[in-house]
Amino acid sequence: PVTSSTSDCKIIDIADRGYIPSWSRSIAPHLQIPAQNESQKVSPIRWLLFMEDDSSTRPKLSSRMAKKLEALGDTVIRVKKSYQPLHSDHGGTYYLNTSQPDDYHLLFKQLDSENCYPQRIVDFWTITGNNPEQGCTLADTYYHALPLAQALTAQKHLRTVDIWLVTDQTVQVNQERIIPIKSTLFGPALVLPQESPNIACRLLDVEVVGRSGEASIDEL
């Protein structure tokens, strides 16, 4: 007679079906950047940072990262939220109206015309930190990431671009509090590289509450 293995048996109790997802935990590697001589130095990288609101006295992650990148010799272009149409202070900072999707297209067209098209884009606009009630609507999450992705795919060139969507309280590893609406960021992050192979996109969930900003910046 043929005996069936236990793996072929039907699980009667519905509560016992399925699985519980778990992250594979590991210790972050310690990276050491070797010293470079003049012939080995790489050219500066152009970064586009969507900056957090710096109204508080404590510097935000985006401000810390911008200063660190500039100290390394890279070029940093800043984008801040505004209620006015897209404009610039002519000092490397642009002000974008998030309620106007065309502003995203105009931003990249202007950067391209000024030979300042970014190689790496870091978006900090969905970090809420100690104020989870702020920035937790579809307009702040999905309907910000979507026009950003659409503006990038509309460009008439194939320059490679790396995009980091930096957020917090999005992925639950242990028993952290999460904000479910932020999961909508996964849509643009997954679809964008499929539609435009020259664009790489990743979603980075950082812990900004209860730790120093320098620690988070070093991990980024």
Secondary structure, 3 states (H helix, E strand, C coil): CCCCCHHHCCCCCHHHCCCCCCCCCCCCCCCCCCCCCHHHCCCCCEEEEECCCCCCCCCCHHHHHHHHHHHCCCEEEEEEECCCCCEECCCCEEEECCCCCHHHHHHHHHHHHCCCCCCEEEEEEECCCCCCCCCCCCCCCHHHHHHHHHHHHCCCCCCCEEEEEEECCCCCCCCCCCCHHHHHHHHHHHHHHHHCCCEEEEEEECCCCCCCHHHHHHHC
